Amino acid sequence: MADLWQRSRDAAVAAVEPLAGRMRPRTLDEFEGQDHLLGEGKLLRRMLTADAITSLILHGPPGTGKTTLAELIASHTHRHFERENAASVGVKRIREIIDDAVRRLSAGGPRTILFLDEIHRFTRAQQDVLLGDVERGVITLIGATTENPLFACNSALVSRSTLMRLELLTEEQITRVLRRAIADPDRGYGKLNLNVTDEALHVWAVKCDGDARRALTALEVAVLSSGRSALRADTGGAPSALRADAGDQESARRADLHIDRQTAEDSIQQKAAVYDATGDEHFDTISAFIKSVRGSDPDAAVYWMARMLDAGEDPRYIARRMAILASEDIGNADPRGIMVAAAAWELVERIGMPEARITLAQAVTYLALAPKSNAAYLAIEEATADVKEGRTLPVPVYLRDKNSSPIPGDNGKGVGMRDRQGERYEYSHDVPGAVTGQDYLGVPKSYYRPLQAGVEKMLAERLEEIKRLRRAGR
């Protein structure tokens, strides 16, 4: 017997659905962003056109459309869709889904897509249950995660899936999403006399940080808080933007709702930066920071540092990375760089936030503008490679500690130690310029090659002078 009250119950549930849920794209044409996947000739578009969808792992920041895209894939390919959360689903439920998928296929029905949100929480037991049927194609697995699946998901699952990264939406794309919600008469606010200024749209597009869900929520908050009649209403049997008492519905439609920049600011409050202290954003941002300093761009370096500090990054971590950079990328081109970095690190430890941000800004702008040289870094890298891969060089006899092989007649400076060819250690201070013709390695090598940058230009000239004196002393 048909449930006579089911329609009323469904309508009641739909009436409380947030705007972001109501405005989920219903077709691929409505889906905003991700042109690198869905653009003409791109991988996912080709897979959909050919109806050749394999198991996928969709990863990226919140609000980029991972869940919506999975639903659209199922709709486009006419497959049965099952949705679960990997944090709460059990093995029993997974087996039920697989058994149902098998029965559906046996009866000539559609294939099944299993969408698993937060797939990085998948347990080993759940994976073992799924892997065989995923590999045989009984079910098509689509996972969604905000983590990097290469690190957060089991390798066996990753190897059976195509990884697709979803990117944050641009300001223009967010603005189009908002305008669509404002104009839509059935799911959005198209039945209202709603006037949203371009400045308000700009505020939401910027402050949502590419998260469409957050932008739509801000729009909804602004509308619902814009007047007494700005409540939710049910019209035409479908969830609409507002609700009001029966006597207020007509006035709600006639009322002019004006949302300006200030209203938009109030509705979204503080900008939520997308930053995970242990995930991709952490590594991507510190990488951008280091490369900006290396590229001598103080403005970009200060921005990336401000973003990390605003997101709660440990300032000591930033100071430590600057100390490494001072040696790796500046080196002897400006020996003061490492002193500035060391001083900044010490002061950050002593001062703490928020004042330490000023110290860090002073240090990073100095390092960004300092002349650059990686000669010291290359020298130790090449020498280390020779140590690890080449034949170990013995210390020449005349360079060894005088107490390890004492020789009668030694003057206390190791001068009496000689090798088999009769060569002995020459005390540098006994010759003019303190440079002898002594061979200190035993093989011809040139690890440190100073660049013509900053102080290192003078060091390069000094090195050439030493080589000249050394040749003259032989």
C-alpha positions as CSV (number, residue, x, y, z in Angstrom):
1,M,0.0,0.0,0.0
2,A,1.3,3.4,-0.9
3,D,2.2,5.7,1.9
4,L,-0.2,8.6,1.6
5,W,1.8,10.8,3.9
6,Q,5.2,10.2,2.3
7,R,4.9,13.3,0.0
8,S,4.2,15.5,3.0
9,R,7.1,14.0,5.0
10,D,9.4,14.5,2.0
11,A,8.2,18.1,1.6
12,A,8.8,18.8,5.3
13,V,12.4,17.5,5.1
14,A,13.1,19.4,1.9
15,A,11.8,22.6,3.4
16,V,14.6,22.8,5.9
17,E,17.4,21.9,3.5
18,P,20.0,24.7,3.4
19,L,20.5,26.8,0.3
20,A,23.8,25.1,-0.5
21,G,22.0,21.7,-0.6
22,R,19.1,23.0,-2.7
23,M,21.5,24.6,-5.2
24,R,23.5,21.4,-5.9
25,P,24.0,21.2,-9.7
26,R,21.6,18.8,-11.4
27,T,23.6,18.5,-14.6
28,L,27.2,18.7,-15.6
29,D,26.4,21.9,-17.4
30,E,25.4,23.5,-14.1
31,F,28.6,22.3,-12.4
32,E,31.0,25.1,-11.8
33,G,34.8,24.9,-12.0
34,Q,37.1,21.9,-12.5
35,D,37.7,22.7,-16.1
36,H,40.9,20.7,-16.0
37,L,38.8,17.6,-15.5
38,L,35.5,18.4,-17.2
39,G,36.6,20.7,-20.0
40,E,36.4,19.7,-23.6
41,G,38.8,16.8,-24.2
42,K,39.8,16.5,-20.5
43,L,40.1,13.1,-18.8
44,L,36.9,13.0,-16.8
45,R,34.8,14.4,-19.7
46,R,36.3,11.8,-22.0
47,M,35.5,9.0,-19.5
48,L,31.9,10.2,-19.2
49,T,31.4,10.5,-22.9
50,A,32.7,7.0,-23.5
51,D,30.8,5.7,-20.4
52,A,34.1,4.3,-19.2
53,I,34.0,5.4,-15.6
54,T,36.4,3.5,-13.4
55,S,37.0,3.7,-9.7
56,L,38.0,7.3,-8.7
57,I,39.4,9.1,-5.7
58,L,38.4,12.8,-5.8
59,H,40.5,14.9,-3.5
60,G,40.7,18.6,-2.8
61,P,39.6,21.3,-0.4
62,P,36.1,21.5,1.0
63,G,33.4,23.1,-1.1
64,T,34.9,22.2,-4.4
65,G,32.1,19.8,-5.4
66,K,33.4,16.3,-4.7
67,T,30.1,14.9,-3.5
68,T,28.1,16.7,-6.2
69,L,30.4,15.5,-8.9
70,A,30.0,11.9,-7.7
71,E,26.2,12.2,-7.9
72,L,26.4,13.8,-11.4
73,I,28.7,10.9,-12.6
74,A,26.1,8.4,-11.4
75,S,23.3,10.3,-13.0
76,H,25.1,10.8,-16.3
77,T,26.0,7.1,-16.5
78,H,22.6,5.9,-15.3
79,R,24.1,3.9,-12.6
80,H,22.7,3.0,-9.2
81,F,24.1,5.3,-6.5
82,E,24.9,4.4,-2.9
83,R,26.4,6.9,-0.6
84,E,28.2,6.2,2.7
85,N,30.7,7.8,5.0
86,A,33.9,5.8,5.4
87,A,34.2,7.0,9.0
88,S,30.9,5.3,10.0
89,V,30.2,2.5,7.5
90,G,30.8,-1.1,8.7
91,V,31.8,-4.3,7.0
92,K,28.2,-5.6,7.2
93,R,26.9,-2.6,5.3
94,I,29.6,-2.9,2.6
95,R,28.7,-6.6,2.1
96,E,25.0,-5.7,1.7
97,I,25.9,-3.1,-0.9
98,I,28.1,-5.6,-2.8
99,D,25.4,-8.3,-2.6
100,D,22.7,-5.9,-3.9
101,A,25.1,-4.8,-6.7
102,V,25.6,-8.4,-7.8
103,R,21.8,-9.1,-7.7
104,R,21.2,-6.0,-9.7
105,L,23.7,-7.0,-12.4
106,S,22.3,-10.6,-12.5
107,A,18.8,-9.2,-13.1
108,G,20.1,-7.1,-16.0
109,G,20.0,-3.9,-14.0
110,P,22.5,-1.0,-13.9
111,R,25.9,-1.1,-12.4
112,T,26.4,0.4,-8.9
113,I,28.5,3.3,-7.9
114,L,29.5,3.4,-4.2
115,F,30.4,6.8,-3.0
116,L,32.5,6.9,0.1
117,D,33.0,10.3,1.7
118,E,36.1,10.7,3.9
119,I,37.7,7.7,2.2
120,H,40.9,8.4,4.1
121,R,39.2,6.9,7.1
122,F,38.7,3.5,5.4
123,T,39.9,0.6,7.6
124,R,41.9,-2.4,6.5
125,A,38.9,-4.7,7.0
126,Q,36.7,-2.5,4.8
127,Q,39.3,-2.4,2.2
128,D,39.7,-6.2,2.1
129,V,36.0,-6.6,1.6
130,L,35.9,-4.1,-1.3
131,L,39.1,-4.7,-3.2
132,G,38.1,-7.9,-5.0
133,D,34.8,-6.6,-6.2
134,V,36.2,-3.2,-7.2
135,E,38.9,-5.0,-9.2
136,R,36.3,-7.2,-11.0
137,G,34.1,-4.2,-11.7
138,V,31.1,-5.4,-9.7
139,I,30.9,-2.0,-8.1
140,T,32.5,1.3,-9.1
141,L,34.1,3.1,-6.1
142,I,34.2,6.9,-5.9
143,G,36.0,8.2,-2.9
144,A,36.2,11.8,-1.6
145,T,38.8,13.2,0.7
146,T,40.3,16.5,1.7
147,E,43.6,14.7,2.3
148,N,46.3,13.7,-0.1
149,P,45.3,10.1,-1.0
150,L,48.9,9.0,-1.7
151,F,49.6,9.5,2.0
152,A,46.1,9.1,3.6
153,C,44.7,6.1,1.7
154,N,45.8,2.5,1.5
155,S,48.1,1.9,-1.4
156,A,46.1,-1.1,-2.6
157,L,43.0,1.1,-2.9
158,V,45.0,3.9,-4.6
159,S,46.5,1.5,-7.2
160,R,43.0,0.5,-8.3
161,S,41.7,4.0,-8.6
162,T,42.2,7.1,-10.8
163,L,43.2,10.1,-8.7
164,M,41.6,13.4,-9.5
165,R,42.3,16.6,-7.7
166,L,39.6,19.2,-7.5
167,E,40.8,22.8,-7.2
168,L,39.3,25.8,-5.3
169,L,36.8,27.8,-7.3
170,T,37.9,31.2,-8.6
171,E,36.2,34.4,-7.6
172,E,34.4,34.5,-11.0
173,Q,33.1,31.0,-10.6
174,I,31.9,31.7,-7.0
175,T,30.1,34.8,-8.3
176,R,28.3,32.8,-11.0
177,V,27.2,30.3,-8.4
178,L,25.8,33.1,-6.2
179,R,24.0,34.8,-9.1
180,R,22.5,31.5,-10.1
181,A,21.1,31.0,-6.6
182,I,19.8,34.6,-6.5
183,A,18.0,34.1,-9.8
184,D,16.6,30.5,-9.4
185,P,12.9,30.7,-8.6
186,D,12.5,27.1,-7.4
187,R,15.6,26.4,-5.4
188,G,16.9,29.8,-4.7
189,Y,15.7,33.4,-4.3
190,G,14.3,34.1,-7.7
191,K,10.7,34.8,-6.4
192,L,12.0,37.6,-4.1
193,N,12.7,41.2,-4.9
194,L,16.3,40.6,-3.9
195,N,18.9,43.2,-4.7
196,V,22.5,42.1,-4.0
197,T,25.2,44.6,-4.9
198,D,28.3,43.7,-6.8
199,E,30.3,44.7,-3.8
200,A,28.5,42.2,-1.6
201,L,29.1,39.4,-4.2
202,H,32.7,40.4,-4.3
203,V,33.0,40.1,-0.5
204,W,31.6,36.6,-0.5
205,A,33.6,35.5,-3.5
206,V,36.8,36.6,-1.8
207,K,36.1,35.5,1.8
208,C,34.8,32.1,1.0
209,D,38.3,31.2,-0.3
210,G,37.0,29.1,-3.2
211,D,34.4,27.2,-1.1
212,A,31.1,27.4,-2.9
213,R,29.2,25.9,0.0
214,R,30.5,28.7,2.4
215,A,29.5,31.4,-0.1
216,L,26.0,30.1,-0.5
217,T,25.6,29.8,3.3
218,A,26.7,33.4,3.6
219,L,24.1,34.4,1.1
220,E,21.4,32.5,2.9
221,V,22.4,34.1,6.3
222,A,22.2,37.5,4.7
223,V,18.7,36.9,3.2
224,L,17.3,35.3,6.3
225,S,18.5,38.1,8.5
226,S,17.4,40.9,6.3
227,G,13.9,41.5,7.7
228,R,10.9,40.2,9.7
229,S,9.3,38.6,6.7
230,A,12.7,37.1,5.5
231,L,11.7,33.7,6.8
232,R,11.4,30.4,4.9
233,A,8.2,29.9,2.9
234,D,6.8,26.9,1.0
235,T,5.3,27.9,-2.3
236,G,4.2,25.7,-5.2
237,G,4.9,22.5,-3.2
238,A,8.7,23.1,-3.5
239,P,11.2,24.4,-1.0
240,S,11.6,28.2,-1.6
241,A,13.9,30.8,-0.2
242,L,11.7,32.0,2.7
243,R,9.1,30.7,5.1
244,A,6.4,33.2,6.4
245,D,3.0,33.1,8.0
246,A,0.2,32.9,5.5
247,G,-0.5,36.6,5.8
248,D,3.2,37.5,5.3
249,Q,3.8,35.4,2.2
250,E,2.6,38.0,-0.3
251,S,4.4,40.8,1.5
252,A,7.6,38.8,1.5
253,R,7.4,38.5,-2.3
254,R,6.7,42.2,-2.6
255,A,9.3,43.4,-0.1
256,D,12.6,44.7,-1.4
257,L,15.5,43.0,0.2
258,H,18.7,44.9,-0.2
259,I,22.1,43.3,0.6
260,D,25.1,45.6,0.5
261,R,28.7,45.2,1.3
262,Q,28.2,45.6,5.1
263,T,25.5,43.0,5.2
264,A,27.7,40.6,3.3
265,E,30.6,41.3,5.6
266,D,28.4,40.6,8.6
267,S,27.0,37.4,7.1
268,I,30.4,35.7,6.5
269,Q,32.5,37.2,9.3
270,Q,36.1,36.2,9.3
271,K,37.7,34.8,6.2
272,A,38.4,31.1,6.6
273,A,41.8,30.3,5.2
274,V,42.2,26.9,3.6
275,Y,45.2,25.5,5.5
276,D,46.0,22.1,7.0
277,A,49.0,22.2,9.3
278,T,49.8,18.6,8.4
279,G,48.5,18.3,4.9
280,D,49.1,19.6,1.3
281,E,48.4,23.2,2.1
282,H,51.1,23.2,4.8
283,F,53.7,21.8,2.3
284,D,52.5,23.9,-0.6
285,T,52.6,27.1,1.3
286,I,56.0,26.7,2.8
287,S,57.3,25.7,-0.6
288,A,55.9,28.9,-2.1
289,F,57.4,30.9,0.8
290,I,60.9,29.4,0.2
291,K,60.8,29.8,-3.5
292,S,59.7,33.4,-3.2
293,V,62.7,34.2,-1.0
294,R,65.0,32.3,-3.3
295,G,63.5,34.3,-6.2
296,S,64.2,37.6,-4.4
297,D,60.5,38.6,-4.1
298,P,60.0,40.1,-0.6
299,D,56.3,40.8,-1.3
300,A,55.4,37.3,-2.1
301,A,57.5,35.9,0.7
302,V,55.8,38.2,3.3
303,Y,52.3,37.2,1.9
304,W,53.0,33.4,2.2
305,M,54.4,33.9,5.7
306,A,51.4,35.9,6.7
307,R,49.1,33.2,5.4
308,M,51.0,30.6,7.5
309,L,50.9,32.6,10.6
310,D,47.3,33.5,10.2
311,A,46.4,29.8,9.9
312,G,48.3,29.1,13.2
313,E,51.6,27.8,11.8
314,D,54.3,27.5,14.4
315,P,56.5,30.6,14.0
316,R,59.5,28.6,15.1
317,Y,59.0,26.3,12.1
318,I,59.2,29.3,9.8
319,A,62.3,30.6,11.5
320,R,64.0,27.2,11.2
321,R,63.2,27.0,7.5
322,M,64.7,30.5,7.0
323,A,67.9,29.4,8.7
324,I,68.2,26.5,6.3
325,L,67.5,28.8,3.4
326,A,70.1,31.3,4.5
327,S,72.8,28.6,4.0
328,E,71.3,26.8,1.0
329,D,70.3,29.8,-1.2
330,I,72.3,32.7,0.1
331,G,75.4,31.2,1.5
332,N,78.6,33.3,1.2
333,A,77.0,35.7,-1.2
334,D,75.9,37.4,2.1
335,P,77.4,35.8,5.2
336,R,75.2,38.1,7.3
337,G,72.1,36.2,6.1
338,I,72.8,33.2,8.3
339,M,73.4,35.6,11.2
340,V,70.1,37.4,10.6
341,A,68.3,34.0,10.4
342,A,69.9,32.8,13.6
343,A,69.0,36.0,15.4
344,A,65.4,35.8,14.2
345,W,65.1,32.2,15.3
346,E,66.4,33.1,18.8
347,L,64.2,36.2,19.1
348,V,61.1,34.2,18.0
349,E,61.8,31.8,20.8
350,R,62.1,34.6,23.3
351,I,59.3,37.0,22.1
352,G,56.5,34.7,20.9
353,M,53.5,35.7,18.9
354,P,52.1,38.1,17.9
355,E,55.1,40.3,18.1
356,A,57.4,37.7,16.6
357,R,55.7,38.2,13.3
358,I,57.6,41.6,13.0
359,T,60.9,39.9,13.6
360,L,60.1,37.3,11.0
361,A,59.1,39.9,8.5
362,Q,62.3,41.8,9.0
363,A,64.4,38.6,8.5
364,V,62.5,37.4,5.5
365,T,62.6,40.7,3.7
366,Y,66.4,40.9,4.3
367,L,66.9,37.3,3.0
368,A,64.7,37.9,0.0
369,L,66.8,40.9,-1.1
370,A,70.2,39.4,-0.3
371,P,72.4,38.3,-3.2
372,K,71.9,34.6,-3.8
373,S,74.4,31.7,-4.1
374,N,73.9,28.0,-3.7
375,A,77.7,27.3,-4.1
376,A,78.1,26.1,-0.5
377,Y,75.1,23.8,-0.8
378,L,76.4,22.3,-4.1
379,A,79.8,21.8,-2.5
380,I,78.6,19.7,0.3
381,E,76.2,17.8,-1.9
382,E,78.9,16.9,-4.4
383,A,81.4,16.0,-1.6
384,T,78.8,13.8,0.2
385,A,78.0,12.0,-3.1
386,D,81.7,11.3,-3.5
387,V,82.0,10.0,0.1
388,K,79.0,7.7,-0.4
389,E,79.6,6.5,-3.9
390,G,83.3,6.8,-4.6
391,R,86.3,5.1,-3.1
392,T,87.1,6.3,0.4
393,L,90.2,8.5,0.4
394,P,92.8,7.9,3.1
395,V,94.1,10.8,5.0
396,P,97.6,11.6,3.7
397,V,100.2,10.6,6.3
398,Y,101.5,14.2,6.6
399,L,98.0,15.4,7.5
400,R,97.3,12.9,10.2
401,D,97.3,13.7,13.9
402,K,100.8,13.8,15.1
403,N,99.9,11.6,18.1
404,S,98.6,8.8,15.9
405,S,102.0,8.1,14.2
406,P,104.7,9.9,16.1
407,I,107.9,10.4,14.2
408,P,111.2,11.3,15.9
409,G,112.3,14.9,15.2
410,D,108.7,16.2,15.0
411,N,108.6,19.9,16.1
412,G,105.2,19.7,17.7
413,K,103.4,20.9,14.6
414,G,103.3,17.6,12.8
415,V,106.1,18.8,10.5
416,G,108.2,15.7,11.0
417,M,105.5,13.4,9.5
418,R,106.3,12.2,6.0
419,D,104.6,9.9,3.5
420,R,106.4,7.2,1.4
421,Q,107.3,9.8,-1.2
422,G,109.0,11.9,1.5
423,E,106.4,14.6,1.4
424,R,105.9,16.2,4.8
425,Y,103.4,18.5,6.3
426,E,104.2,22.2,5.7
427,Y,103.2,24.6,8.4
428,S,101.3,27.3,6.6
429,H,102.4,30.2,8.8
430,D,106.0,29.5,8.0
431,V,105.6,30.8,4.4
432,P,104.6,34.3,3.2
433,G,100.9,34.6,2.7
434,A,100.3,31.5,4.8
435,V,99.7,29.5,1.6
436,T,101.9,26.5,0.7
437,G,101.9,24.2,-2.2
438,Q,100.6,21.4,0.0
439,D,98.0,18.9,-1.3
440,Y,95.4,18.5,1.3
441,L,93.1,15.9,-0.4
442,G,95.3,13.6,-2.4
443,V,93.1,13.9,-5.6
444,P,92.2,16.9,-7.8
445,K,88.7,18.0,-6.8
446,S,86.8,21.3,-7.0
447,Y,83.7,21.3,-4.9
448,Y,83.4,24.9,-3.9
449,R,82.9,27.1,-6.9
450,P,82.0,30.7,-5.7
451,L,79.6,32.7,-7.8
452,Q,80.0,36.2,-8.9
453,A,77.4,37.5,-6.4
454,G,77.8,39.8,-3.4
455,V,80.6,38.9,-1.0
456,E,81.2,35.6,-2.8
457,K,82.6,37.6,-5.7
458,M,85.4,38.6,-3.4
459,L,85.7,35.1,-2.2
460,A,86.1,33.9,-5.8
461,E,88.9,36.3,-6.3
462,R,90.5,35.1,-3.1
463,L,90.2,31.5,-4.2
464,E,91.9,32.2,-7.4
465,E,94.8,33.9,-5.6
466,I,95.2,30.9,-3.3
467,K,95.3,28.6,-6.2
468,R,98.0,30.8,-7.8
469,L,100.1,30.8,-4.6
470,R,99.7,27.1,-4.2
471,R,100.9,26.4,-7.7
472,A,103.9,28.7,-7.1
473,G,104.8,26.9,-3.8
474,R,105.0,23.5,-5.4
